[in-house]
Amino acid sequence: MQLLDDITHETPHARRRVLEDLARSPSPTYIYGAGVFAYVLQRYLEPCGIKVQAAMVDRAFVNAEKYVELPILTTEDNVEQLADANIIIGVTNYPPVVGHLQRLGARHVHVIDIPDYLNMPHPFMDQAFVREHADEFSRVLELFADDLSRKTYIASINCKVSENLSYVSELVKLDELYFSKHEFPLTDSETLLDVGGYTGDTVHEFHRLMGGAYSGIISLEPSPENFKILESTAQTYGTDRVTAVPVGAWDSKTTLRFTPKKQHIDNQITETGPESIEVDTIDNILMGLGRTVSIIKLDINGAEYRALQGARQTIQRDRPRIITRLHTKEDYYRIPLLLKSFSPSMKLYLRQRNYMSMMVVLYGLPS
């Protein structure tokens, strides 16, 4: 299948003009939302020259006076300001929010897609990159197990190239980000390897979705600050069921430099980072623990490929399902190809989990 025939020639100029207009606008700019995506959005807007005055939410969602150094305003108390202000949507499932704000009187509501944390504010992918790697992209397209995955793959690439969300909006399959409630059912015997444990958000999510019925969770988190909270999370559910490990996943055992960020969700391995972290291969980590796993979830800000390279023996021995984010343009072809090289019978699926383009998830399921 020739993927290039389906790749858009649309350029991201329209989106870029919106950003330029917002940077020049004399009207105040607010982010509607005060969650994780709002934080990422603020980080994205700053280097674009767009100053955000405050976060804005409905009164029912106020639980603090500030969010990431931004004052929090309520829509109910600021109805008069809505008409002239620039409101940028800071929640991922934006369609109902746009209508809600317009009904309140907002006239300048903007949806700004963020392709990923790692390249802000630069384009994620361009047509030249797709042409350069057309053979790899086309090979991956043939590997997917269903037509929805193939459509989602092409739409996601087109969205990244054009920065036009309409390509993916019709293919969104709203569900839990990692662990689908409607597809790919889980059993009460699952053991999860949580690669990118953070402070235990995935531990909480998995426990909730499974109703507490699972065999165990192993959560890897190399950041000392995050690990302290993750360790406390593990104690909440019992350390006999949840094992917190202060190591990151990589393709070798080594020490890496590390750059932490304000909210720590976008921490990143960098050559000149001010901190250091310990990493090892998934194969070594599980061997040391004497454990097998049935699920490997990876969300580690661009380090997924290196981590999976260190999981060959585990994938071939345990045949776990793989659930991974695609944080870099190279991962769009190299991670699927790597997984199929480890396990040719693995079935690959791609799903767009909400309306922002970064929320695309690759699933590798044992046949």
Secondary structure, DSSP 8 states (H G I E B T S, - for coil): --GGGG-----THHHHHHHHHHHH--S-EEEE--SHHHHHHHHHHGGGT----EEEE-GGG---SEETTEEEEETGGGHHHHTTSEEEE-SSS-HHHHHHHHHTT--EEE------STTTTS-S--HHHHHHTHHHHHHHHHHBSSHHHHHHHHHHHHHHHH--THHHHTTB--S-SSS-SSSS---TT-EEEEES-TTTHHHHHHHHHTTT-SSEEEEE---HHHHHHHHHHHHHH-TTTEEEES-EE-SSSEEEEEE--SSSTT-EE-TT-SEEEEEE-HHHHHHHHT---SEEEE--TT-HHHHHHTTHHHHHHH--EEEEE--STTHHHHHHHHHHHH-TT-EEEEEE-SSSTT-EEEEEE--
